[in-house]
Amino acid sequence: MVLVIYLVIMNLLAFVVYGVDKQKARKHEWRVPEATLILLAVLGGSFGAGLGMLCWHHKTRKPKFTVTVPVFVALWAVFCGFCLYQNYHLTVTEYEAKIGLGHEMTIVQISDLHNQFFGFGESALLRKIAEEEPDLIVVTGDVLDSFHVSYKIAEDFFAGAVKICPVYYITGNHEVRLDQEKFGEFLDGIREMGVIFLDDAYEDKGEYVLAGIADASLPAFHAYGAFEEEKPVILLAHEPGYVALYQRLRADLVLTGHVHGGQIILPGKGGLLSPEISFFPEYYEGIHDINGMKMVVSRGLGNSVLPVRINNYPEIVVIKVR
């Protein structure tokens, strides 16, 4: 979404600047330097520059523009196509977790949506989720993005998700940064839809315990103590870096996200960068067995500050729990 916004701004700017320069040329006034006009095309405004050349009949006889602008139109078209596929090609990853349930339960984990657009009303995402026929949908934080907030996209997602099966939600680090009054109104709205907000709370489901931790509580968590060992515990937490806490609470299965798959996955090396600007984080995707505790790290669905994923498709996680 960030990349789309950037390209829209750059192309509108290029189109307008080419038009302004044409008007100045007609009036024999001070002109926009040609280097600036070319730079706008190079930096992503090539479509607007090309359209400006055609609409304003400007620079159409200069090879510097008639060659350079079309070349960058082609390069940006290829780059945009690559980025769109990398960022919007939804994948489903399935894991198995044996934690001592008497039956199989299918959990769909959604993490780090970051207001990413997956069809009108989030239809593409919701359709993929419904195909998995889940018993539970858990949302492990950052459904919203603090840099480009869209409550509408998040509300559309939750409105569709609750029609599939019960939905549980905890906050991530981006929800903490939002205007808390507006976020509170958002929470009231999704609760009315039927979403169960599980920040620093838990539910005894009879055969197992489903617990959640607010991201803001992770550094000094004290909302509840360690669970008894008589029932399996499924814990929702946004960040995978608090393994010691999850073990202290006696969690059997922990569902996390936050790391965005390291943004760029290098073959043979793994995820490149964590949100904390740590290179090659240990936990960036997959299911990990940590002294008997299973921890799933979702690559998530959206982006925030860094707008492009590479070799790291947006991911719906499906866990077959037994």
N, C-alpha and C positions, 0 to 999 in steps of 0.2 A: 504494500500500500504506500509506503514511504517513497519507493522508487517511482511509482505511478504518479504521485503528487509532484515529485521533482520534475519528471518529464513533461507533465502538463504545463507546469509553470515555465519551464525553459522554452517550450515550443510556442506558447502564447507570447512570451517575451520576444522571441526571435521574430515572429510574425509582425508584431507591433513595431519593433525597432526597424525592420526592413521597410515598413510603410512610412515611418517617420523620416527615415533617411531619403526615401524617394521624394517626399514632399519638400524636404530641405533642398534637394537637388534642383527641383523645379523653380524654387524661389532664390536659388544661388546663395543660400545661407550656409552656415557652418555645418559640416557633414560628420556623420558617425564614421570613425576610422574603419577602413576595410578590414584591418586585422581584428577589430572587435566583432564585425559582422561574421567573419569566418570562425572566430572563437565561439560564438553562440552556437553555430552548427556543430562544431567539434564537441562541445560540452553537453550535447543532448538535444539541442534545438534545431536539428537538421530538417525535421519534417516541417516545422514552422518556417524555417528559412526558405526551404524549397517552395512552400505554398506562397510565401511572401514574394519571392521572385516572380512566380506566375501571376499572382493577383495584381501586384503593383507594377509588373513589367520592369523589374529592377534588376540590374546586374546580369541581364540575360545575354549580353554580348561579350562578357569577360570570362575567358577560360578559367581564371582563378576561381570563379564561382560556379560556372556551368559544369566543371569537373569535380571540384572539391565537395560541393554540397550534395550532389547525387551519390558520391562515394560514401559520405558519412550517413546519408539516408539508408543506404544498403547495410553499412556496418551496424548502425543502431537498430535496424530492423532485425538483423540476425541476433544481436545481443539481447534485444527485448524478447524475442521468441524463446531464446535459451533461458532467460530469467523467468519468464512466465511459466515455462514448463517445470523448471526447478522449484518454483515457489507455489505452484498451484496443482501439481500432479499429486493427488491424494493417494497415499499408500496405506495398507492395513498390515500391521505386524502382530503376529499371534504368539503368545507365550503360554506355557503351562506352569502352574504353581501348586504343588502339593503341600497343603498346610493342615490337613486332618479334617476336612469337611466330609460329611457322610454322603454328599452328592456333588455333582458338577454344577458350577455356577459360572455364567459368562459375564464378565465385567468389561465394559468399554471405558477406556480412560481417554479423556480429552484434556490436553494441557497446552498452555501458552497460545491460545487462539489469537491474542493481540489484535482483535478487531479485523482479522483477515477476512476478506470477502470470498465466499465459496458459493456463488449463485444467489439469486434473489431469495431473501428469507433464509439464507444459508442452506438452500435446498440440496446442493451437491453433497455437502458434509452430512446433513441429516439423512439423506438417502443411503449413504455408505454405512452410517451407524445402524440404521434400521435393518439393513441386510444381514447384520451379525446377530440379530435377535437377542440382544443383551437382557440380562436380568437386572443389571444396574448400570447406570452411567455415572461416572465420577469425573468431576472437573477439578483438576489439581492446580488452580491458580492462573493468573494473568489472562483471564478471558477478555479483559479490557487492557488498553494500552494507555499509559499516562502521557505519551507524546502526541498521539493522534486519537483522542478518545471518541468512540462511537457507542453510546449506550444502545442505539437502535440495533446494531449488528449483534451485540451480546444478547439483547432481549429476544431478537428473532431466533437465535440459536436455542435459548432456553425454552421458548414457547413451543418450538418443534420437538425438542428433546423430551419434555415431560409427557408428550403424547406417545412416546415409545416405551418408556419404563421409568421407574423411580430415578430421580437425579439428585446427586449430592455434590456440594460445591464448597471449596475452601479458597481463601484469597492467596494471591502471590504478592511479590514485591511491588508490582505496578499498581495494584489496587490500593496499597498503602499510601501512594503518592497522590491519589485523586482528591478532589474536593469532597470531604467526608459527608457533607450535607447532601450533595447530589448522589454520592455513592449510597448513602443510606436510603434515599428514595428509590434507587435502583434495586437495592436489596429487598425493600418492601414489595416492589412490583414483582420480582421473580418468586418471592415467597408466596404471593397470592396465586402465581401460576402453579405452585406445587413443588418448587425447588426446595430441597432441605439444605440449609446453611449449616455447615459442620465445623466452623472455626472454633477451635479449643473446646470441642464437645465430642460426645460419642453416643452411639446407640447400641444397645444389646439386642441383637437380631435373633436371639434364641440359640442358634447353632454357632454363631460367631459374633464378634464385636467389630463394629465399623467406627473408626475414630478419625478425627481430623485435627490438624494444627494450623492456626493462622500463621502466615509467614512472619508477621511482626513479632510473634511469640517465640520463634525458634531459638534466638540467642539465650533466652532465660525462661524456658518453658516451665510452668508450674500449675497449669489449669487442672490437671489430674495426675495421679500417680501411676506406678507400674500396674499393669493388668495381671490378673491371676492367670496361671498357666492352664486352667481347665478348659478354656475356649480359645480357638484361633483368633488372632487380632489382625485385622486389615486396617492399615494406617494410611491416611491421605496427608501428604506434606509436599510443599512446593519444591523445596531444594534438597538435592541428594547429599549435600555436604555434612549433614548432621547425623551421621551413622551412629555415633555413640549414644545420642539421645534416643533414637529409634530402638536401639538394643536395650537401653535402660527401661523403656516402656514395655518391653517384651513383645514387640510387634513381630508377627510371623511373615507378613507381606506388607511392604511399603511401596506406595505408588507416588512417584515424583516426576518432575520435569525440569524447567528453569534453564537448562544449559543450551537448548535449541540445537542439540546434536553437535555442538561445537561450531555451528554456522557453516563451516567448510570442512567436509570429511576428506582427509587425504588417505588414499589407499595405503595400507600397511602402517599408517601412523595414527589414524583416528581423528576425532574432532579437534579442530585447530584452536578454538578460542572460547572461553567461558564468558558470561556476562560480567564477571569480575576482572576481565582482562588477564586471565590466567591461561597460558598456552598448554595445549594438550591435557585437558582435565581428565582425571581418572574415570569419572562417571559422566559419560555424555550420551549414552544410549544403551539399550539392552536390559537384560535381567541378570542380576548379580546375586550370588550366594555368599553371604557374609556370616560365617559361623552359624549356618543354619537359617538365618533370616534372609528371605528373598526381597530384593529391592529392584523395582522396575524404574528405569529412567526413560521417559518419553522424549523423543526429539521435538515434540510439539508441532504446532500447525502454522504459526505466524512468526513475524519478525518485529523488531522494535527499532533500535538505533541503527543496526546494520540491516540494510533492506534486502539483501540477496543471500539465498542459500545456494551452495554448490555441492553436488553429489550428496544431497541431504534433503530428500523429499519430505514434505509435511506428512505427519504420521498420526494415524488413528491406532491406538494400542488396544488389543483384545487379549484379555487374560482368562484362560480356562482354569478356574480355581477348583481344586478337589480337596 
